[in-house]
Amino acid sequence: MKNKQQKLFWFFLMMTAGFFLWGDPVFSSAEDLVITEIMYNPEGTDTGHTDWIELYNPTSSAISIPKSSFGLIDESVMTLGKDGTHYLNCHGIDRDLAVDPGAFVILADKAANFETDYSDNSSELFDGTFSLSSDGDTIRVSRDKCSTFFVDLQYQPEWGGSDNGRTIEKKKYNADYSAGDWQESFVPGGTPGGKNSEKPKPKVYTDKLRINEILPNPKEDEEKNEFIEIYNDSLDLFELDGWKLKDSSAGDGFIFAGGSKIDPEGFRTIYRTDFKFALNNSGTDSVHLIDPNGKEVSMIEYKDSPEGVSYGLDRSKWRWSKYLTPGEENIFDDAPDFEIKKDKDVFKNLPANFEVKVKKYKKGKTKITWNFGDGHKSYKQKTNHKYEKKGKYKASVEIFNGSEEVTKNFEVKVENFPKYDVEIISLVPNPKGSDADFETITLRNNSKKKINLQGWSIAVGDKKLTNHPIAQKIILKSKSTVTITRGLSKFSLNNKKAKIELRYPNGKVAFKMNYDKKSDSAAEGEILEKTKLGWVWKNTLPVKVVPESSLLAVASESDNQSAVLGESDTKEIPEEMWGGQSEMGSKKDYRLVFAEYIFSSFVHLDFGITNQSRVKPALNFATLF
């Protein structure tokens, strides 16, 4: 039994020794010294400088390591020595190491160089023989001459401190050596022997500086005369060292040099000879004022700069001005004030009227630009435009008064032209007097809505009809009539026969008719009128004067109805027509009756008018007024 126990003991001892002799290195997990800062790549040449490592005791007890036991390896790949216990290339220090609780010590590759670079360092300094790689390396620290290690870390240049005079520091004083637990020192040279640096709180800069005026498109020499003006809206003087001006391009912009200042409530103007970048004349560009912390304090965006006009701040609004005032208070003209007038109803393929009324309009200086929303423009104060498709269009008009541009947006709804019930009810092809002055066509609106006849047309002819537009605005109310003269539409009526069409603005026919007097011509002053019986030629000449008691009765054989001329149908004879007295009595005793006697030998109803009810010629027919 005893022999068996002895055998088991020696077997366990051999396995344990084998692990130490031929296995992976052993690392201490107990609380121990920790590396808190590393200088692995001094700025510039290493000559005269040194790599160094800062150790910290986070425990509540002093930690000592004899010189004979201390070891440090600065290689990623370690080689086990012949003794099978210790690793090769184990660097030592010049004396025993002792670190009080909460204290720092420095291990330097060249202690003399360290003392030169850090003459004010008060921490204990140890001279070593290690050398840290600038490309990243592994650091292992041992208390048993590189047999086991209580520190094992691998640093990378991406953590910071690469040839810039700064170190890498632990954020927390513990044994976590992962990349996220390190930072580049915030002070040059690091903080050997002291508390690691903290990110400094950014200096607070004023927000009272603003961009106040810019000139992107001077009339002469842009490379000299473009300028940006800054204003100090406070009672304090400010240093501009480190402040930046830039445009929307990717360049670095212009940085104010040391000693630059801006006075209280003062201006500072920078010309392109200094800021170098070019402000765009066309398209969109922007100018930015940025403080030394990188915070944007002021920004202005503009589009399409007019020549010789600056863009400045007017209280809280940016405006264009022809008055250039670098280093002075901005000056502005009154902004363009205008009113847009357009047709209430806009129809597909028909001209719609647009007009802008500008207060203080200056011919030759006030520029007008209509944008109709369909890719077309106009530059007239009063214009028209034809939309080819129905729909809603986002339109605008821009007014530039030589100093400032103002844009107003509006919507245009385009619809198909509606159908209206409009008819021709009478015409006079052979008037008394000049045809050009007295030829007429009378229309009646049977629709429920009023109609603007502008753009409608009257087409007249025989075999081929000629179109004659109505050029003026004529409002025809519902159930009302209007007489169109040749001054409104350039038609010409033939005395014998013609075809007539009333056409919508889109060219479609709203009403058509024709007449034919056969071998006769319309008598002078004769009217063709649409009645319940059809189209009838009427003679407007007064035919006779009859006593009040002689009332004329008329009947139509076609409808067997009679009408009697009553009081409301009679008119007193004007004195100038009969000289004040007639042989039949005073003017108060008589009525003037305008009658039309229709006989086969005089005025005949059978005139070939289409869609007519014919009346027998033997029957007398009169229309009474």
C-alpha positions in Angstrom: 0.0 0.0 0.0 2.7 2.4 0.9 4.7 1.6 -2.2 1.6 2.2 -4.3 1.0 5.6 -2.7 4.6 6.5 -3.2 4.4 5.6 -6.9 1.2 7.8 -7.3 3.0 10.7 -5.6 6.0 10.5 -7.9 3.8 10.2 -11.0 1.8 13.4 -10.1 5.1 15.2 -9.4 6.5 14.3 -12.8 3.3 15.3 -14.6 3.4 18.7 -12.9 7.0 19.2 -13.7 6.4 18.2 -17.3 3.7 20.9 -17.5 6.2 23.6 -16.3 9.0 22.3 -18.4 7.3 21.6 -21.7 3.9 23.4 -21.5 2.7 27.0 -22.1 4.0 29.8 -19.9 2.1 30.4 -16.6 0.6 33.8 -15.8 -0.2 35.1 -12.4 -3.9 35.9 -11.7 -3.4 37.6 -8.3 -3.4 41.4 -7.8 0.0 42.7 -8.8 1.7 45.5 -10.5 0.1 46.8 -13.7 1.4 48.7 -16.7 -0.4 52.0 -17.0 1.5 53.9 -19.6 4.0 53.2 -22.5 6.2 55.4 -24.6 7.1 53.0 -27.5 7.9 55.5 -30.3 9.3 58.9 -29.4 8.7 61.7 -31.9 11.3 61.9 -34.6 14.6 60.1 -34.3 15.1 57.9 -31.2 18.6 59.4 -30.7 18.7 61.2 -27.4 15.3 59.8 -26.4 14.1 56.5 -24.8 11.3 54.0 -24.7 9.8 53.6 -21.2 7.1 51.8 -19.3 5.1 53.0 -16.3 4.2 50.4 -13.5 1.6 51.1 -10.9 0.8 49.4 -7.6 -3.1 49.2 -7.3 -3.0 47.2 -4.1 -3.0 48.3 -0.5 0.5 46.7 0.2 4.0 47.4 -1.0 5.2 45.2 -3.7 8.9 44.2 -4.1 10.7 42.2 -6.7 14.4 41.6 -6.3 16.7 42.5 -9.1 17.7 38.8 -9.5 14.0 37.8 -9.9 12.7 40.6 -12.1 12.3 39.8 -15.8 10.8 41.5 -18.9 10.4 40.1 -22.4 9.6 42.4 -25.4 9.0 39.8 -28.0 5.8 38.3 -29.4 7.3 34.8 -29.8 9.2 33.4 -26.8 11.9 30.7 -26.7 12.2 28.4 -23.7 15.7 28.1 -22.3 17.7 24.9 -22.0 16.7 24.5 -18.4 13.1 24.0 -19.5 11.9 26.6 -17.0 12.9 30.1 -18.0 12.4 31.8 -21.3 15.3 33.4 -23.2 15.9 37.2 -23.9 14.7 38.1 -20.4 15.7 41.7 -19.6 16.4 42.9 -16.1 16.7 46.2 -14.2 19.6 47.9 -12.5 18.4 47.3 -8.8 15.7 45.8 -6.7 12.2 47.0 -7.4 10.0 48.3 -4.6 6.6 50.0 -5.2 4.5 51.5 -2.4 0.7 51.2 -2.5 -0.7 53.7 -5.1 2.8 54.6 -6.4 4.3 54.7 -9.9 7.7 53.6 -11.0 9.3 54.1 -14.4 11.3 51.4 -16.4 13.4 53.1 -19.1 15.5 51.7 -21.9 18.0 54.6 -21.3 17.4 56.2 -17.9 19.8 59.1 -18.7 17.8 60.1 -21.8 14.6 59.9 -19.8 15.9 62.2 -17.1 16.8 64.7 -19.8 13.4 64.6 -21.4 11.5 64.6 -18.1 13.6 66.6 -15.8 10.7 67.3 -13.4 9.9 63.6 -12.9 9.8 62.6 -9.2 8.9 59.0 -9.6 11.6 56.3 -9.0 13.4 55.5 -12.2 14.9 52.1 -13.2 17.3 51.5 -16.0 16.6 48.5 -18.2 17.8 46.9 -21.4 14.6 46.3 -23.4 13.7 48.0 -26.7 10.0 48.4 -27.8 9.1 48.2 -31.5 7.3 51.1 -33.2 5.2 48.6 -35.2 3.6 47.1 -32.2 5.0 44.5 -29.7 4.3 42.2 -26.8 5.4 43.1 -23.2 5.5 40.4 -20.5 6.7 41.1 -16.9 7.9 38.4 -14.5 8.9 38.1 -10.8 10.7 34.8 -11.3 13.2 35.6 -14.1 10.8 35.0 -17.0 9.4 31.6 -15.9 5.9 32.9 -15.2 4.4 36.4 -16.0 2.0 38.7 -14.2 1.8 41.1 -17.1 1.0 40.1 -20.7 -0.1 42.7 -23.2 0.2 43.3 -26.9 0.0 46.9 -28.1 -0.7 48.3 -31.6 0.3 51.6 -33.2 -3.4 52.1 -34.0 -4.0 52.8 -30.3 -2.1 56.0 -30.7 1.3 57.4 -29.7 3.0 56.6 -33.0 5.8 59.0 -33.7 3.8 62.0 -32.5 5.5 62.6 -29.1 2.6 61.1 -27.2 2.1 57.9 -25.2 -0.6 55.3 -24.8 -2.3 55.3 -21.4 -4.6 52.9 -19.5 -8.1 54.4 -18.9 -8.4 52.3 -15.7 -5.7 51.1 -13.5 -6.4 47.4 -13.8 -5.0 44.3 -15.5 -7.4 44.6 -18.5 -5.0 45.2 -21.5 -7.6 45.0 -24.3 -7.5 47.7 -27.0 -10.6 49.4 -25.7 -8.9 50.1 -22.4 -6.2 52.3 -23.9 -6.1 55.9 -25.1 -3.5 58.2 -26.6 -2.3 60.7 -24.1 -3.9 64.1 -24.3 -0.7 65.9 -23.4 2.6 65.8 -25.3 5.1 63.4 -23.7 2.5 61.7 -21.6 2.3 61.7 -17.8 5.1 59.5 -16.4 4.9 59.0 -12.7 1.5 60.8 -12.4 -2.2 60.4 -13.0 -2.9 59.7 -16.6 -4.2 62.5 -18.7 -7.9 63.2 -19.2 -9.6 64.6 -22.3 -9.5 68.3 -21.8 -12.8 70.0 -21.7 -13.1 72.1 -24.9 -12.8 75.8 -24.6 -16.1 77.5 -24.9 -16.1 80.0 -27.8 -18.6 82.7 -28.4 -21.7 82.2 -30.5 -22.0 86.0 -31.1 -20.0 86.0 -34.3 -21.9 85.6 -37.6 -21.5 85.8 -41.3 -23.0 89.2 -42.2 -22.4 89.8 -45.9 -20.9 88.0 -48.9 -20.1 89.1 -52.4 -19.8 86.0 -54.6 -20.0 87.6 -58.1 -18.3 91.1 -58.2 -18.4 93.0 -61.5 -14.7 93.1 -61.7 -11.8 90.7 -60.9 -13.4 88.0 -58.8 -10.0 86.8 -57.5 -9.6 90.1 -55.7 -13.0 91.5 -55.0 -15.0 88.5 -53.6 -15.4 89.0 -49.9 -16.9 87.5 -46.7 -17.8 89.8 -43.9 -18.1 88.7 -40.2 -19.9 90.7 -37.5 -19.4 90.6 -33.7 -22.8 90.9 -32.2 -21.6 91.5 -28.7 -19.8 94.1 -26.5 -16.7 91.9 -26.1 -13.5 91.7 -28.1 -12.8 88.2 -29.4 -9.6 86.5 -30.6 -10.1 84.8 -34.0 -7.0 82.5 -33.8 -8.1 79.1 -35.0 -11.5 80.2 -36.4 -12.2 78.9 -39.9 -14.1 80.1 -43.0 -15.0 77.6 -45.7 -17.4 77.0 -48.5 -19.2 73.9 -49.5 -16.2 72.3 -51.2 -14.0 69.7 -49.5 -11.1 72.0 -49.0 -9.7 73.1 -45.7 -10.9 76.7 -46.0 -9.3 79.7 -44.5 -8.0 79.6 -40.9 -7.4 82.9 -39.0 -3.9 83.3 -37.9 -2.8 84.1 -34.3 -3.4 87.7 -33.3 -6.5 88.1 -35.4 -9.2 90.0 -33.5 -12.7 91.4 -34.0 -13.8 94.4 -32.1 -17.0 94.7 -30.1 -20.0 95.3 -32.5 -17.3 95.4 -35.2 -16.9 94.0 -38.6 -14.1 91.9 -40.1 -13.9 91.6 -43.9 -11.8 88.9 -45.6 -11.2 89.1 -49.3 -10.5 86.2 -51.7 -6.9 87.2 -51.9 -6.7 85.8 -48.4 -9.4 83.1 -48.2 -8.4 81.6 -51.7 -11.5 79.4 -52.3 -14.0 80.7 -54.9 -17.6 81.4 -54.2 -19.9 80.0 -56.9 -21.8 82.4 -59.2 -24.3 79.9 -60.3 -25.9 76.9 -58.6 -26.0 76.5 -54.9 -23.1 77.2 -52.6 -22.7 77.9 -48.8 -20.3 79.7 -46.5 -19.5 78.4 -43.0 -17.9 80.0 -39.9 -16.5 77.4 -37.6 -14.9 77.8 -34.2 -11.6 76.1 -33.2 -13.5 73.2 -31.6 -15.0 72.4 -35.0 -18.5 73.7 -34.1 -20.3 75.6 -36.9 -21.3 79.0 -35.5 -22.8 80.6 -38.6 -23.8 79.4 -42.1 -25.4 80.9 -45.1 -26.6 79.2 -48.3 -27.3 81.0 -51.5 -28.2 80.2 -55.1 -27.4 81.9 -58.4 -25.7 85.1 -57.4 -26.5 88.2 -59.5 -23.5 90.1 -60.7 -22.4 93.1 -58.6 -24.9 92.3 -55.8 -24.0 91.2 -52.3 -26.0 88.9 -50.1 -26.5 90.3 -46.6 -28.4 89.8 -43.4 -31.3 92.1 -42.8 -32.2 91.4 -39.1 -33.1 87.8 -39.4 -33.6 87.5 -43.1 -31.0 87.2 -45.9 -31.5 89.6 -48.9 -29.7 90.6 -52.0 -28.6 94.2 -52.3 -26.9 96.4 -54.9 -25.3 98.4 -52.1 -21.9 96.8 -51.2 -21.0 97.6 -47.6 -17.9 95.7 -46.5 -17.0 96.7 -42.9 -20.2 98.7 -42.5 -23.9 98.2 -41.7 -25.9 96.6 -44.6 -28.2 98.7 -46.8 -31.2 97.4 -48.7 -33.8 98.7 -51.1 -37.4 97.9 -50.6 -38.1 94.3 -51.6 -40.2 93.9 -54.8 -43.9 94.0 -54.0 -46.1 92.5 -56.6 -49.5 90.9 -57.3 -50.1 87.9 -59.5 -53.2 87.8 -61.7 -54.2 84.8 -63.8 -57.2 83.2 -65.3 -59.4 81.5 -62.8 -60.1 78.7 -65.2 -57.2 77.2 -67.2 -57.9 74.6 -69.9 -55.8 72.1 -71.8 -54.4 73.4 -75.1 -55.9 76.8 -74.6 -53.9 80.0 -73.8 -54.2 81.1 -70.2 -53.5 84.7 -69.2 -50.9 85.6 -66.6 -50.1 89.1 -65.4 -47.9 90.5 -62.6 -48.5 93.9 -61.3 -45.3 95.3 -59.7 -45.2 98.3 -57.4 -42.4 100.7 -58.4 -41.9 98.9 -61.7 -38.8 100.2 -63.5 -38.7 99.4 -67.2 -35.4 97.9 -68.2 -34.4 97.3 -64.6 -37.2 95.1 -63.2 -36.7 91.5 -64.5 -39.6 89.1 -64.5 -39.4 85.4 -64.9 -42.4 83.1 -65.1 -41.9 79.4 -64.4 -45.1 77.6 -65.5 -44.2 74.3 -63.9 -44.1 72.4 -67.2 -40.6 73.4 -68.2 -41.6 76.6 -70.0 -40.8 80.2 -69.0 -41.8 83.7 -70.0 -40.1 87.0 -69.2 -43.0 89.4 -69.9 -45.1 91.3 -67.4 -48.3 90.2 -69.2 -48.2 86.9 -71.0 -50.1 83.8 -71.8 -49.3 80.1 -71.8 -50.8 77.0 -73.2 -50.6 73.7 -71.2 -50.6 70.6 -73.2 -51.7 68.2 -70.5 -54.3 68.5 -67.7 -53.2 68.3 -64.1 -51.8 70.5 -61.3 -48.7 72.5 -61.9 -46.4 74.1 -59.4 -45.7 77.5 -60.9 -43.8 80.6 -59.8 -42.9 84.1 -60.8 -39.6 85.8 -59.9 -39.1 89.5 -59.7 -35.7 91.1 -59.7 -35.5 94.8 -59.1 -31.8 95.2 -59.8 -31.0 94.6 -56.2 -33.1 91.7 -54.8 -35.0 88.8 -56.2 -38.4 87.7 -54.7 -40.2 84.6 -55.7 -43.9 83.8 -55.3 -45.2 80.3 -55.9 -48.7 79.4 -57.0 -50.6 76.4 -58.4 -52.3 76.1 -61.7 -55.0 73.5 -62.2 -55.5 72.6 -65.9 -58.7 70.9 -67.0 -60.4 69.8 -70.2 -62.6 72.5 -71.7 -66.2 72.0 -70.6 -69.3 72.0 -72.9 -71.7 75.0 -72.7 -75.1 75.5 -74.2 -74.6 78.6 -76.3 -76.5 79.3 -79.5 -76.8 81.9 -82.2 -80.2 83.5 -82.0 -80.0 86.3 -84.6 -77.8 87.9 -87.2 -77.8 91.0 -89.5 -75.9 90.3 -92.7 -76.9 93.5 -94.5 -77.2 96.3 -92.0 -78.1 99.9 -92.7 -74.8 101.7 -93.0 -71.4 100.2 -93.0 -71.1 96.4 -92.9 -67.9 96.7 -90.9 -69.6 98.6 -88.2 -73.1 97.1 -88.1 -73.0 93.5 -89.2 -73.8 91.5 -86.0 -74.3 88.0 -84.6 -76.3 87.7 -81.3 -75.5 84.8 -78.9 -77.5 83.5 -76.0 -76.1 81.5 -73.0 -78.5 78.8 -72.0 -76.0 77.4 -69.5 -76.2 77.8 -65.7 -72.8 79.4 -65.5 -71.4 82.6 -67.0 -68.9 82.2 -69.8 -65.9 84.2 -70.9 -66.1 84.3 -74.7 -62.5 85.4 -75.1 -60.8 82.7 -77.3 -64.1 81.5 -78.8 -64.4 82.0 -82.5 -67.0 82.5 -85.2 -66.3 80.6 -88.4 -68.1 81.8 -91.6 -68.1 80.7 -95.2 -69.7 78.6 -97.8 -67.8 75.5 -98.7 -64.8 76.4 -96.6 -65.2 78.2 -93.3 -62.8 80.9 -92.1 -62.2 81.1 -88.4 -62.5 84.5 -86.6 -61.5 84.5 -82.9 -63.1 86.7 -80.3 -60.0 88.5 -79.0 -61.5 90.5 -76.1 -62.8 89.5 -72.8 -66.6 89.2 -73.0 -68.5 87.8 -70.0 -71.8 86.3 -71.0 -74.0 85.6 -68.0 -76.3 82.7 -67.6 -79.6 83.2 -69.6 -78.3 86.4 -71.1 -77.5 87.5 -74.7 -74.7 89.4 -76.3 -74.3 90.9 -79.7 -70.9 90.4 -81.4 -69.8 93.0 -84.0 -67.0 92.8 -86.5 -65.0 94.9 -84.1 -65.0 91.9 -81.7 -64.6 89.2 -84.3 -63.5 89.8 -87.9 -66.3 87.8 -89.6 -68.1 88.9 -92.7 -71.6 87.8 -93.5 -72.8 87.1 -97.1 -76.1 88.8 -98.0 -77.4 85.7 -99.8 -76.1 82.6 -98.0 -73.5 81.4 -95.5 -72.6 78.6 -93.1 -71.8 79.8 -89.6 -70.2 77.9 -86.7 -69.7 79.1 -83.1 -66.6 77.3 -81.9 -65.1 76.7 -78.5 -61.5 77.9 -77.9 -60.3 74.4 -78.6 -61.8 74.5 -82.1 -64.7 72.2 -81.4 -68.2 73.3 -82.6 -70.6 74.6 -80.0 -73.4 75.6 -82.4 -73.9 75.8 -86.2 -76.4 77.0 -88.6 -76.8 78.2 -92.3 -79.0 80.4 -94.3 -79.8 80.7 -98.1 -81.9 83.5 -99.6 -81.8 81.7 -102.9 -82.0 84.3 -105.7 -82.7 87.1 -103.3 -80.4 89.1 -101.0 -81.1 90.1 -97.5 -82.8 93.5 -97.5 -81.0 96.3 -95.9 -81.6 96.2 -92.1 -83.2 92.8 -92.4 -82.7 90.4 -89.4 -82.5 86.6 -89.4 -83.9 85.5 -86.0 -84.5 82.2 -84.3 -88.0 81.9 -83.1 -90.2 79.1 -81.8 -91.3 78.5 -85.4 -87.7 78.4 -86.6 -85.5 80.9 -88.3 -87.4 83.9 -89.6 -86.3 86.9 -91.7 -87.7 90.1 -90.2 -87.9 93.6 -91.6 -87.2 96.3 -89.1 -88.7 99.2 -91.0 -91.7 101.0 -89.4 -94.7 100.3 -91.7 -97.6 102.2 -90.4 -99.1 104.2 -87.6 -102.4 102.9 -86.3 -104.9 104.2 -83.8 -104.9 102.8 -80.3 -108.2 101.1 -80.9 -106.8 99.2 -84.0 -105.1 96.4 -82.3 -103.4 93.9 -84.7 -104.0 90.3 -84.1 -101.7 87.7 -85.6 -102.0 84.0 -85.9 -99.9 81.2 -87.1 -101.6 78.5 -89.1 -99.0 76.0 -87.9 -99.9 76.2 -84.2 -103.4 77.8 -84.5 -102.6 80.3 -81.7 -103.3 84.0 -81.6 -101.5 86.9 -79.9 -103.0 90.3 -79.2 -100.9 93.5 -79.0 -101.5 94.9 -75.5 -100.4 97.9 -73.5 -97.1 96.5 -72.7 -96.4 95.8 -76.4 -97.1 99.4 -77.6 -94.7 102.3 -77.8 -95.4 106.0 -78.1 -94.3 107.6 -81.4 -91.3 109.8 -80.7 -92.1 113.4 -81.6 -89.3 113.7 -84.1 -90.7 110.9 -86.2 -94.1 112.6 -86.9 -93.6 116.3 -86.2 -95.6 116.4 -83.0 -99.1 116.0 -84.6 -100.8 113.7 -87.2 -104.0 113.9 -89.0 -105.3 110.9 -87.1 -104.9 112.6 -83.7 -102.4 113.4 -81.0 -99.4 111.2 -80.2 -101.0 110.1 -77.0 -103.8 108.5 -78.9 -101.7 106.3 -81.2 -99.1 103.6 -80.9 -96.3 102.8 -83.3 -96.4 99.2 -84.3 -93.4 97.6 -86.0 -95.0 94.9 -88.0 -93.7 92.5 -90.6 -96.1 91.6 -93.4 -95.2 88.3 -94.9 -96.5 87.8 -98.4 -95.4 85.5 -101.2 -94.7 88.6 -103.2 -92.8 90.5 -100.4 -91.1 88.8 -97.5 -91.3 85.0 -97.8 -90.8 82.5 -95.1 -89.6 79.8 -97.5 -85.9 80.9 -97.5 -84.3 77.5 -97.3 -83.2 77.9 -93.7 -82.4 74.5 -92.2 -84.4 73.0 -89.4 -87.4 75.3 -90.0 -91.2 74.9 -89.7 -92.5 76.4 -92.9 -95.4 78.8 -92.8 -97.8 79.1 -95.8 -97.0 82.2 -97.7 -100.7 83.1 -98.0 -100.9 83.7 -94.3 -99.9 87.1 -92.9 -97.3 86.9 -90.1 -96.2 89.8 -88.0 -93.7 90.1 -85.1 -94.7 93.0 -82.8 -92.4 95.1 -80.6 
